[in-house]
Amino acid sequence: MKRVNVLVLGLIVAMGLSSCIKDGDPFDPDAQYQIEKPLVEAYAKAHLNSPQFHENTGIWYEVIDLGDEDSYQYKMIPHPSNPSQLVPEAPTVKANHVTRLVESNDVVESNDDEGGKTIVWNNSTVAWQAAFFPAKIRYDKDGQLLDEPFDFGGITQSGLKKGAAIKIVTPSRWAYQNASVGNIPANSPLYYEIHVVDIQEPSSGN
């Protein structure tokens, strides 16, 4: 079966979003990353107690708690419209978070609901996907080991589970790139603090 790297797909989706909003010159994600790289590193070292660097994405992070290991198992499942293609199963997740602009440290998004807010994966940033999903997904839809693990590219080995908490500092290429979204200006590296309230198997309609 063919396998699709979701971080790559997420980048394509993000680029599609940015192409819809014209905020100036044509967007060059590599050039923009070089501009943001020292800002992201400085912010991470100033605001994270034990900052770790994920080389493949340029995301800095600090795992506060990976959560209950037995609460969820990330799996590869057949694509609904193309069963020969395996894709990661997207769990139903409720989480609380704070989002800050790296350049000003201003809070631009937050929620602190007792039951958490449901994550809509199609609207989530690639940085959130990298935070939640593991580096490699090892199980099929039945919970059996795959012949070969799927290299998803997440920043932790096992992914986030129920009760997990993580802080990440991401360059804009894994957030909204050159799109202005709500209170977030174009080309904004972001800080996320994420707390996972609950994580379950997806509903049948997901």
GROMACS elastic network, one bead per residue, 0.5 to 0.9 nm:
[ bonds ]
;  ai    aj funct       b0    kb
    1    78     6  0.87239   500
    1    83     6  0.83533   500
    1    84     6  0.50951   500
    1    85     6  0.53305   500
    1    86     6  0.63466   500
    2    84     6  0.65400   500
    2    86     6  0.60754   500
    2    87     6  0.88186   500
    3    76     6  0.89648   500
    3    84     6  0.89389   500
    3    85     6  0.57932   500
    3    86     6  0.50125   500
    3    87     6  0.63540   500
    3   150     6  0.74184   500
    4     7     6  0.88636   500
    4     8     6  0.81449   500
    4     9     6  0.77107   500
    4    85     6  0.76394   500
    4    86     6  0.69656   500
    4    87     6  0.62256   500
    4    88     6  0.85415   500
    4   150     6  0.87390   500
    4   152     6  0.84652   500
    5     8     6  0.54937   500
    5     9     6  0.65128   500
    5    10     6  0.87592   500
    5    87     6  0.82005   500
    5    88     6  0.89520   500
    5   150     6  0.82051   500
    5   151     6  0.70815   500
    5   152     6  0.56607   500
    5   153     6  0.78753   500
    6    10     6  0.58409   500
    6    11     6  0.84359   500
    6    87     6  0.78156   500
    6    88     6  0.77275   500
    6   126     6  0.88260   500
    6   129     6  0.84315   500
    6   152     6  0.64303   500
    6   153     6  0.83629   500
    7    11     6  0.62049   500
    7    12     6  0.86811   500
    7   126     6  0.64545   500
    7   127     6  0.88349   500
    7   129     6  0.73777   500
    7   130     6  0.71291   500
    7   152     6  0.68193   500
    7   153     6  0.68120   500
    7   154     6  0.81707   500
    8    11     6  0.51315   500
    8    12     6  0.64190   500
    8    13     6  0.87907   500
    8   126     6  0.89194   500
    9    12     6  0.50352   500
    9    13     6  0.62667   500
    9    14     6  0.86240   500
    9   126     6  0.89806   500
   10    13     6  0.50247   500
   10    14     6  0.61358   500
   10    15     6  0.85465   500
   10   125     6  0.76356   500
   10   126     6  0.54666   500
   10   129     6  0.82614   500
   10   174     6  0.84012   500
   11    15     6  0.60633   500
   11    16     6  0.85048   500
   11   125     6  0.88809   500
   11   126     6  0.66335   500
   11   173     6  0.77486   500
   11   174     6  0.69719   500
   12    15     6  0.50580   500
   12    16     6  0.61602   500
   12    17     6  0.86777   500
   13    16     6  0.50213   500
   13    17     6  0.63227   500
   13    18     6  0.87624   500
   13   126     6  0.89372   500
   14    17     6  0.50333   500
   14    18     6  0.62749   500
   14    19     6  0.86586   500
   14   125     6  0.75964   500
   14   126     6  0.76832   500
   14   173     6  0.80761   500
   14   174     6  0.77141   500
   14   175     6  0.76206   500
   14   176     6  0.64945   500
   14   177     6  0.72052   500
   15    18     6  0.50298   500
   15    19     6  0.61199   500
   15    20     6  0.88393   500
   15   173     6  0.86085   500
   15   176     6  0.84065   500
   15   177     6  0.73804   500
   15   178     6  0.87039   500
   16    19     6  0.51725   500
   16    20     6  0.67329   500
   17    20     6  0.55009   500
   17    21     6  0.72234   500
   17   176     6  0.78485   500
   17   177     6  0.86481   500
   17   178     6  0.89587   500
   17   179     6  0.71062   500
   18    21     6  0.54648   500
   18    22     6  0.75677   500
   18    23     6  0.89038   500
   18    27     6  0.83441   500
   18   176     6  0.70506   500
   18   177     6  0.63231   500
   18   178     6  0.56044   500
   18   180     6  0.84395   500
   18   186     6  0.89958   500
   19    22     6  0.68064   500
   19    26     6  0.89091   500
   19    27     6  0.84860   500
   19   178     6  0.82946   500
   19   179     6  0.79401   500
   20   179     6  0.80465   500
   21   178     6  0.77456   500
   21   179     6  0.57435   500
   21   180     6  0.75804   500
   22    25     6  0.79890   500
   22    26     6  0.83319   500
   22   178     6  0.79728   500
   22   179     6  0.75468   500
   23    26     6  0.86072   500
   23   178     6  0.66521   500
   23   179     6  0.69994   500
   23   180     6  0.78639   500
   23   186     6  0.72100   500
   24    27     6  0.82235   500
   24   178     6  0.85602   500
   25    28     6  0.88547   500
   27    31     6  0.86095   500
   27    32     6  0.79490   500
   27   177     6  0.81086   500
   27   178     6  0.66387   500
   28    31     6  0.54571   500
   28    32     6  0.61557   500
   28    33     6  0.86056   500
   29    32     6  0.50630   500
   29    33     6  0.59800   500
   29    34     6  0.87065   500
   29   172     6  0.84007   500
   29   173     6  0.59935   500
   29   177     6  0.74752   500
   29   178     6  0.88183   500
   30    33     6  0.50807   500
   30    34     6  0.64452   500
   30    35     6  0.89130   500
   30   173     6  0.83917   500
   31    34     6  0.52585   500
   31    35     6  0.66248   500
   31    36     6  0.89108   500
   32    35     6  0.51417   500
   32    36     6  0.62903   500
   32    37     6  0.85274   500
   32   171     6  0.86891   500
   32   172     6  0.81188   500
   32   173     6  0.79533   500
   32   177     6  0.87834   500
   32   187     6  0.75892   500
   33    36     6  0.50059   500
   33    37     6  0.56726   500
   33    58     6  0.85368   500
   33   171     6  0.64578   500
   33   172     6  0.74909   500
   33   173     6  0.70561   500
   34    37     6  0.52315   500
   34    38     6  0.77678   500
   35    38     6  0.71641   500
   35    39     6  0.78248   500
   36    39     6  0.52156   500
   36    40     6  0.60672   500
   36    41     6  0.86049   500
   36   171     6  0.63650   500
   36   172     6  0.79615   500
   36   187     6  0.87376   500
   36   188     6  0.85400   500
   36   189     6  0.70387   500
   37    40     6  0.52674   500
   37    41     6  0.62147   500
   37    42     6  0.86354   500
   37    58     6  0.76387   500
   37   171     6  0.70630   500
   38    41     6  0.50825   500
   38    42     6  0.59960   500
   38    43     6  0.84901   500
   39    42     6  0.52145   500
   39    43     6  0.61232   500
   39    44     6  0.85625   500
   39   102     6  0.74838   500
   39   103     6  0.74422   500
   39   171     6  0.88940   500
   39   189     6  0.83188   500
   40    43     6  0.52242   500
   40    44     6  0.61241   500
   40    45     6  0.86747   500
   40    58     6  0.86987   500
   40    59     6  0.81150   500
   40    60     6  0.75800   500
   40   102     6  0.69767   500
   40   103     6  0.87415   500
   40   169     6  0.63646   500
   40   170     6  0.68419   500
   40   171     6  0.65470   500
   40   189     6  0.68887   500
   40   190     6  0.82732   500
   40   191     6  0.88398   500
   41    44     6  0.51402   500
   41    45     6  0.62046   500
   41    46     6  0.85625   500
   41    53     6  0.86657   500
   41    59     6  0.87934   500
   41    60     6  0.71041   500
   41   169     6  0.81853   500
   42    45     6  0.52535   500
   42    46     6  0.61326   500
   42    47     6  0.86237   500
   43    46     6  0.50732   500
   43    47     6  0.59787   500
   43    48     6  0.80978   500
   43   102     6  0.65620   500
   43   103     6  0.83471   500
   43   105     6  0.89257   500
   43   169     6  0.76516   500
   43   191     6  0.86210   500
   44    47     6  0.53079   500
   44    48     6  0.54143   500
   44    49     6  0.86408   500
   44    50     6  0.89599   500
   44    51     6  0.62181   500
   44    52     6  0.86384   500
   44    60     6  0.62474   500
   44    61     6  0.74811   500
   44    62     6  0.89315   500
   44   168     6  0.79946   500
   44   169     6  0.62377   500
   44   191     6  0.85089   500
   45    48     6  0.57599   500
   45    49     6  0.75104   500
   45    50     6  0.79459   500
   45    51     6  0.61723   500
   45    60     6  0.88559   500
   46    49     6  0.80181   500
   47    51     6  0.85082   500
   48    51     6  0.53553   500
   48    52     6  0.89038   500
   48    60     6  0.89273   500
   48    61     6  0.76140   500
   48    62     6  0.64776   500
   48   167     6  0.75693   500
   48   168     6  0.86804   500
   49    62     6  0.74941   500
   50    61     6  0.82505   500
   50    62     6  0.60514   500
   50    63     6  0.85577   500
   51    60     6  0.62964   500
   51    61     6  0.55847   500
   51    62     6  0.53135   500
   51    63     6  0.87854   500
   51   168     6  0.89106   500
   52    59     6  0.84607   500
   52    60     6  0.54997   500
   52    61     6  0.52347   500
   52    62     6  0.61001   500
   52    63     6  0.87564   500
   53    57     6  0.87725   500
   53    58     6  0.67709   500
   53    59     6  0.61018   500
   53    61     6  0.64590   500
   53    62     6  0.89330   500
   53   155     6  0.89560   500
   54    57     6  0.58806   500
   54    58     6  0.55743   500
   54    59     6  0.53598   500
   54    60     6  0.61274   500
   54    61     6  0.76747   500
   54   155     6  0.62810   500
   55    58     6  0.53518   500
   55    59     6  0.74265   500
   55    60     6  0.88705   500
   56    59     6  0.81277   500
   56   153     6  0.78549   500
   56   155     6  0.88260   500
   57    60     6  0.87913   500
   57   127     6  0.87488   500
   57   130     6  0.86058   500
   57   153     6  0.85878   500
   57   155     6  0.84633   500
   57   170     6  0.83471   500
   57   171     6  0.85813   500
   57   174     6  0.80137   500
   58   169     6  0.88872   500
   58   170     6  0.70448   500
   58   171     6  0.69952   500
   59   127     6  0.78929   500
   59   155     6  0.82533   500
   59   168     6  0.67263   500
   59   169     6  0.57564   500
   59   171     6  0.67509   500
   59   174     6  0.86012   500
   60   167     6  0.83828   500
   60   168     6  0.56233   500
   60   169     6  0.50857   500
   60   170     6  0.65909   500
   61   131     6  0.87006   500
   61   155     6  0.82663   500
   61   166     6  0.71992   500
   61   167     6  0.54721   500
   61   169     6  0.61709   500
   61   170     6  0.85237   500
   62   165     6  0.89117   500
   62   166     6  0.58477   500
   62   167     6  0.51871   500
   62   168     6  0.64662   500
   63    66     6  0.67105   500
   63   156     6  0.85294   500
   63   164     6  0.82794   500
   63   165     6  0.64764   500
   63   167     6  0.64746   500
   63   168     6  0.85438   500
   64   164     6  0.73256   500
   64   165     6  0.51678   500
   64   166     6  0.53080   500
   64   167     6  0.74720   500
   65    68     6  0.88860   500
   65   160     6  0.84897   500
   65   163     6  0.72924   500
   65   166     6  0.67813   500
   66    69     6  0.74738   500
   66   156     6  0.88210   500
   66   158     6  0.81419   500
   66   159     6  0.73836   500
   66   160     6  0.54376   500
   66   161     6  0.61052   500
   66   162     6  0.80394   500
   66   163     6  0.72513   500
   66   165     6  0.64731   500
   66   166     6  0.77792   500
   67    70     6  0.88224   500
   67    71     6  0.81315   500
   67   160     6  0.65630   500
   67   162     6  0.51235   500
   67   165     6  0.73257   500
   67   196     6  0.80754   500
   68    71     6  0.54360   500
   68    72     6  0.80962   500
   68   160     6  0.86762   500
   68   161     6  0.56817   500
   68   162     6  0.55111   500
   68   163     6  0.63453   500
   68   164     6  0.74112   500
   69    72     6  0.69184   500
   69    73     6  0.82511   500
   69   158     6  0.81175   500
   69   160     6  0.84887   500
   69   161     6  0.62387   500
   69   162     6  0.79338   500
   70    73     6  0.73667   500
   70   161     6  0.80099   500
   70   162     6  0.87551   500
   71   161     6  0.61382   500
   71   162     6  0.59450   500
   71   198     6  0.86950   500
   71   199     6  0.71607   500
   71   200     6  0.75871   500
   72    91     6  0.84501   500
   72   160     6  0.87448   500
   72   161     6  0.61487   500
   72   162     6  0.75608   500
   72   199     6  0.67388   500
   72   200     6  0.64929   500
   72   201     6  0.75197   500
   73   137     6  0.88932   500
   73   139     6  0.77493   500
   73   143     6  0.76508   500
   73   158     6  0.86915   500
   73   159     6  0.89222   500
   73   161     6  0.85180   500
   73   201     6  0.87158   500
   74    88     6  0.74356   500
   74    89     6  0.68003   500
   74    90     6  0.81718   500
   74    91     6  0.79482   500
   74   133     6  0.74137   500
   74   134     6  0.77673   500
   74   137     6  0.61692   500
   74   138     6  0.76773   500
   74   139     6  0.69009   500
   74   140     6  0.86028   500
   74   143     6  0.87608   500
   74   158     6  0.83222   500
   74   159     6  0.77961   500
   75    87     6  0.84695   500
   75    88     6  0.58280   500
   75    89     6  0.55353   500
   75    90     6  0.85286   500
   75   137     6  0.61566   500
   75   138     6  0.68856   500
   75   140     6  0.51821   500
   75   141     6  0.57609   500
   75   142     6  0.83401   500
   75   143     6  0.70464   500
   76    86     6  0.59264   500
   76    87     6  0.53702   500
   76    89     6  0.56740   500
   76   137     6  0.69443   500
   76   138     6  0.78215   500
   76   139     6  0.62486   500
   76   141     6  0.59040   500
   76   146     6  0.85668   500
   76   150     6  0.79003   500
   77    80     6  0.86131   500
   77    83     6  0.84067   500
   77    85     6  0.83501   500
   77    86     6  0.53683   500
   77    87     6  0.54960   500
   77    88     6  0.60401   500
   77    89     6  0.59150   500
   77   139     6  0.89961   500
   77   140     6  0.61551   500
   77   141     6  0.51032   500
   77   142     6  0.88349   500
   78    81     6  0.84412   500
   78    82     6  0.70482   500
   78    84     6  0.65355   500
   78    85     6  0.57393   500
   78    87     6  0.61671   500
   78    88     6  0.85278   500
   78    89     6  0.88696   500
   78   141     6  0.80296   500
   79    82     6  0.50354   500
   79    83     6  0.50132   500
   79    84     6  0.72945   500
   79    85     6  0.55817   500
   79    86     6  0.56871   500
   79    87     6  0.58430   500
   79    88     6  0.87615   500
   80    83     6  0.61563   500
   80    85     6  0.89526   500
   81    85     6  0.89329   500
   82    85     6  0.57456   500
   82    86     6  0.84618   500
   83    86     6  0.71041   500
   88   133     6  0.88888   500
   88   137     6  0.77685   500
   88   150     6  0.87711   500
   88   152     6  0.83829   500
   89   141     6  0.81827   500
   89   201     6  0.84845   500
   89   202     6  0.77705   500
   90    93     6  0.87212   500
   90   121     6  0.74872   500
   90   133     6  0.89992   500
   90   201     6  0.80207   500
   90   202     6  0.65668   500
   90   206     6  0.82416   500
   91   199     6  0.64960   500
   91   200     6  0.57528   500
   91   201     6  0.51586   500
   91   203     6  0.84116   500
   91   206     6  0.87950   500
   92   118     6  0.72832   500
   92   119     6  0.73371   500
   92   120     6  0.86690   500
   92   198     6  0.81230   500
   92   199     6  0.56756   500
   92   200     6  0.52082   500
   92   201     6  0.59934   500
   92   203     6  0.72215   500
   92   206     6  0.82834   500
   93   116     6  0.85485   500
   93   117     6  0.79682   500
   93   118     6  0.56525   500
   93   119     6  0.56854   500
   93   120     6  0.85298   500
   93   162     6  0.86844   500
   93   196     6  0.73287   500
   93   197     6  0.76744   500
   93   198     6  0.57577   500
   93   200     6  0.65658   500
   93   201     6  0.88245   500
   93   202     6  0.85892   500
   94   115     6  0.70878   500
   94   119     6  0.60607   500
   94   195     6  0.88155   500
   94   196     6  0.62558   500
   94   197     6  0.54429   500
   94   198     6  0.51505   500
   94   199     6  0.64637   500
   95   111     6  0.85464   500
   95   112     6  0.84708   500
   95   113     6  0.83933   500
   95   115     6  0.79226   500
   95   117     6  0.52231   500
   95   118     6  0.65126   500
   95   119     6  0.70395   500
   95   194     6  0.68417   500
   95   195     6  0.55131   500
   95   197     6  0.50138   500
   95   198     6  0.68911   500
   95   199     6  0.86556   500
   96   110     6  0.73883   500
   96   111     6  0.54253   500
   96   112     6  0.52923   500
   96   113     6  0.66897   500
   96   114     6  0.86800   500
   96   115     6  0.86341   500
   96   116     6  0.52579   500
   96   117     6  0.62123   500
   96   118     6  0.89511   500
   96   193     6  0.82993   500
   96   194     6  0.59358   500
   96   195     6  0.51845   500
   96   196     6  0.65627   500
   96   197     6  0.70786   500
   97   109     6  0.78548   500
   97   110     6  0.54295   500
   97   111     6  0.57122   500
   97   112     6  0.69668   500
   97   116     6  0.89213   500
   97   117     6  0.89286   500
   97   192     6  0.68016   500
   97   193     6  0.53223   500
   97   195     6  0.61192   500
   97   196     6  0.86608   500
   98   107     6  0.70129   500
   98   108     6  0.79419   500
   98   109     6  0.58871   500
   98   111     6  0.67550   500
   98   112     6  0.85269   500
   98   191     6  0.79647   500
   98   192     6  0.57103   500
   98   193     6  0.51658   500
   98   194     6  0.67928   500
   99   106     6  0.83845   500
   99   107     6  0.57487   500
   99   108     6  0.57713   500
   99   110     6  0.61157   500
   99   190     6  0.67729   500
   99   191     6  0.55974   500
   99   193     6  0.66485   500
   99   194     6  0.87764   500
  100   103     6  0.87951   500
  100   104     6  0.79809   500
  100   105     6  0.53979   500
  100   106     6  0.52404   500
  100   108     6  0.56152   500
  100   109     6  0.71634   500
  100   110     6  0.88701   500
  100   189     6  0.89104   500
  100   190     6  0.58095   500
  100   191     6  0.50384   500
  100   192     6  0.66134   500
  100   193     6  0.87573   500
  101   104     6  0.56448   500
  101   106     6  0.54692   500
  101   107     6  0.66515   500
  101   108     6  0.69715   500
  101   184     6  0.74477   500
  101   185     6  0.89480   500
  101   188     6  0.67081   500
  101   189     6  0.65291   500
  101   191     6  0.63301   500
  102   105     6  0.52329   500
  102   106     6  0.78126   500
  102   169     6  0.78175   500
  102   170     6  0.88504   500
  102   188     6  0.73121   500
  102   189     6  0.56625   500
  102   190     6  0.52480   500
  102   191     6  0.60956   500
  103   106     6  0.82350   500
  103   188     6  0.77341   500
  103   189     6  0.75604   500
  103   190     6  0.84282   500
  104   107     6  0.88639   500
  105   190     6  0.89009   500
  105   191     6  0.82531   500
  107   110     6  0.73659   500
  108   182     6  0.83688   500
  108   183     6  0.57758   500
  108   184     6  0.67361   500
  109   183     6  0.80315   500
  109   184     6  0.89469   500
  111   116     6  0.78035   500
  111   117     6  0.74605   500
  112   115     6  0.85681   500
  112   116     6  0.67570   500
  112   117     6  0.82511   500
  113   117     6  0.67329   500
  114   117     6  0.88291   500
  114   197     6  0.82944   500
  115   197     6  0.66374   500
  115   198     6  0.80493   500
  116   195     6  0.86129   500
  116   196     6  0.76995   500
  116   197     6  0.56758   500
  116   198     6  0.76496   500
  117   197     6  0.85219   500
  119   122     6  0.88283   500
  119   123     6  0.81933   500
  119   124     6  0.72907   500
  120   123     6  0.55392   500
  120   124     6  0.62913   500
  121   125     6  0.81506   500
  121   128     6  0.88425   500
  121   129     6  0.79984   500
  122   125     6  0.84298   500
  124   127     6  0.81352   500
  124   128     6  0.63577   500
  124   129     6  0.73068   500
  124   175     6  0.86499   500
  125   128     6  0.53699   500
  125   129     6  0.67131   500
  125   130     6  0.88482   500
  125   174     6  0.63990   500
  125   175     6  0.51402   500
  125   176     6  0.71186   500
  126   130     6  0.61528   500
  126   131     6  0.85709   500
  126   173     6  0.85313   500
  126   175     6  0.62539   500
  126   176     6  0.88902   500
  127   130     6  0.50206   500
  127   131     6  0.61483   500
  127   132     6  0.86986   500
  127   168     6  0.81755   500
  127   169     6  0.87606   500
  127   170     6  0.65958   500
  127   171     6  0.87780   500
  127   173     6  0.88437   500
  127   174     6  0.50781   500
  127   175     6  0.61368   500
  127   192     6  0.89570   500
  128   132     6  0.61291   500
  128   133     6  0.85141   500
  128   168     6  0.89052   500
  128   174     6  0.85406   500
  128   175     6  0.85169   500
  128   192     6  0.85305   500
  128   194     6  0.88699   500
  129   132     6  0.52389   500
  129   133     6  0.58685   500
  129   154     6  0.72735   500
  130   133     6  0.57586   500
  130   134     6  0.75190   500
  130   135     6  0.82186   500
  130   152     6  0.83510   500
  130   153     6  0.67680   500
  130   155     6  0.58170   500
  130   156     6  0.83215   500
  130   159     6  0.87455   500
  130   174     6  0.89181   500
  131   134     6  0.77556   500
  131   154     6  0.60734   500
  131   155     6  0.58775   500
  131   156     6  0.71768   500
  131   159     6  0.71737   500
  131   160     6  0.72655   500
  131   166     6  0.77910   500
  131   167     6  0.88754   500
  131   168     6  0.77077   500
  132   154     6  0.70978   500
  132   155     6  0.81876   500
  132   156     6  0.81194   500
  132   159     6  0.52431   500
  132   161     6  0.80948   500
  133   136     6  0.81954   500
  133   137     6  0.80901   500
  133   152     6  0.73893   500
  133   153     6  0.79724   500
  133   154     6  0.52756   500
  133   155     6  0.78015   500
  133   156     6  0.76395   500
  133   157     6  0.86147   500
  133   158     6  0.75693   500
  133   160     6  0.67343   500
  134   137     6  0.63475   500
  134   151     6  0.86936   500
  134   152     6  0.67810   500
  134   153     6  0.69052   500
  134   155     6  0.65516   500
  134   156     6  0.53265   500
  134   157     6  0.50737   500
  134   160     6  0.75482   500
  135   150     6  0.85063   500
  135   151     6  0.62387   500
  135   152     6  0.54083   500
  135   155     6  0.58747   500
  135   156     6  0.57741   500
  135   157     6  0.51205   500
  135   158     6  0.71265   500
  135   159     6  0.73894   500
  136   149     6  0.59576   500
  136   150     6  0.53295   500
  136   152     6  0.52994   500
  136   153     6  0.66380   500
  136   154     6  0.73027   500
  136   156     6  0.89278   500
  136   157     6  0.68540   500
  136   158     6  0.77683   500
  136   159     6  0.88812   500
  137   140     6  0.85731   500
  137   146     6  0.85279   500
  137   149     6  0.56430   500
  137   150     6  0.50401   500
  137   151     6  0.66386   500
  137   152     6  0.66580   500
  137   158     6  0.82517   500
  138   143     6  0.87837   500
  138   144     6  0.81808   500
  138   145     6  0.56483   500
  138   146     6  0.55888   500
  138   147     6  0.84493   500
  138   148     6  0.73578   500
  138   150     6  0.63943   500
  138   151     6  0.89163   500
  139   142     6  0.75939   500
  139   143     6  0.52222   500
  139   144     6  0.52259   500
  139   146     6  0.52662   500
  139   147     6  0.89980   500
  139   149     6  0.75647   500
  139   150     6  0.87356   500
  140   143     6  0.52578   500
  140   144     6  0.54166   500
  140   145     6  0.63135   500
  140   146     6  0.58739   500
  141   144     6  0.74010   500
  142   145     6  0.88684   500
  143   146     6  0.88651   500
  145   148     6  0.81482   500
  145   149     6  0.80218   500
  146   149     6  0.58760   500
  146   150     6  0.81533   500
  149   152     6  0.89961   500
  150   153     6  0.89623   500
  151   154     6  0.84748   500
  153   156     6  0.86652   500
  154   157     6  0.74149   500
  154   158     6  0.88406   500
  154   159     6  0.72456   500
  155   159     6  0.78450   500
  156   159     6  0.54896   500
  156   160     6  0.78783   500
  158   161     6  0.84079   500
  160   163     6  0.83203   500
  160   164     6  0.57079   500
  160   165     6  0.78540   500
  160   166     6  0.84195   500
  160   196     6  0.76372   500
  160   199     6  0.89377   500
  161   164     6  0.54862   500
  161   165     6  0.89205   500
  161   196     6  0.70150   500
  161   197     6  0.89859   500
  161   198     6  0.78237   500
  161   199     6  0.65468   500
  162   195     6  0.87655   500
  162   196     6  0.55831   500
  162   197     6  0.59996   500
  162   199     6  0.54611   500
  162   200     6  0.85622   500
  163   195     6  0.68452   500
  163   196     6  0.51962   500
  163   197     6  0.56913   500
  163   198     6  0.69556   500
  163   199     6  0.87996   500
  164   194     6  0.80529   500
  164   195     6  0.58312   500
  164   196     6  0.51722   500
  164   197     6  0.77863   500
  165   193     6  0.74329   500
  165   194     6  0.55768   500
  165   196     6  0.63021   500
  166   192     6  0.81029   500
  166   193     6  0.59168   500
  166   194     6  0.54155   500
  166   195     6  0.67517   500
  166   196     6  0.88744   500
  167   191     6  0.72957   500
  167   192     6  0.56631   500
  167   194     6  0.63343   500
  167   195     6  0.89735   500
  168   190     6  0.81788   500
  168   191     6  0.57338   500
  168   192     6  0.52880   500
  168   193     6  0.65687   500
  168   194     6  0.83879   500
  169   189     6  0.72935   500
  169   190     6  0.57373   500
  169   192     6  0.64282   500
  169   193     6  0.89259   500
  170   173     6  0.79413   500
  170   174     6  0.64868   500
  170   175     6  0.71229   500
  170   189     6  0.55947   500
  170   190     6  0.54223   500
  170   191     6  0.64469   500
  170   192     6  0.81399   500
  171   174     6  0.61066   500
  171   175     6  0.69834   500
  171   177     6  0.84307   500
  171   187     6  0.83896   500
  171   188     6  0.72658   500
  171   190     6  0.66336   500
  172   176     6  0.58462   500
  172   178     6  0.77832   500
  172   186     6  0.82514   500
  172   187     6  0.54632   500
  172   188     6  0.51641   500
  172   190     6  0.68655   500
  173   176     6  0.66264   500
  173   178     6  0.82905   500
  173   187     6  0.78612   500
  173   188     6  0.87876   500
  173   189     6  0.80098   500
  174   177     6  0.70211   500
  174   189     6  0.85252   500
  175   187     6  0.86909   500
  175   188     6  0.78294   500
  175   189     6  0.72273   500
  175   190     6  0.72693   500
  176   179     6  0.55320   500
  176   180     6  0.73093   500
  176   181     6  0.73108   500
  176   184     6  0.84237   500
  176   185     6  0.88300   500
  176   186     6  0.70877   500
  176   187     6  0.71557   500
  176   188     6  0.74558   500
  176   189     6  0.86648   500
  177   180     6  0.83467   500
  177   186     6  0.63350   500
  177   187     6  0.51231   500
  177   188     6  0.71264   500
  177   189     6  0.85180   500
  178   185     6  0.80821   500
  178   188     6  0.79325   500
  179   184     6  0.85677   500
  179   185     6  0.72006   500
  179   187     6  0.71087   500
  180   183     6  0.77143   500
  180   184     6  0.58095   500
  180   187     6  0.80009   500
  180   188     6  0.87595   500
  181   184     6  0.51702   500
  181   185     6  0.65771   500
  181   186     6  0.75387   500
  182   185     6  0.77946   500
  184   187     6  0.87459   500
  184   188     6  0.68426   500
  184   190     6  0.89359   500
  185   188     6  0.59763   500
  196   199     6  0.73117   500
  199   202     6  0.89151   500
  200   203     6  0.85508   500
  202   205     6  0.79010   500
  202   206     6  0.58955   500
  203   206     6  0.52981   500
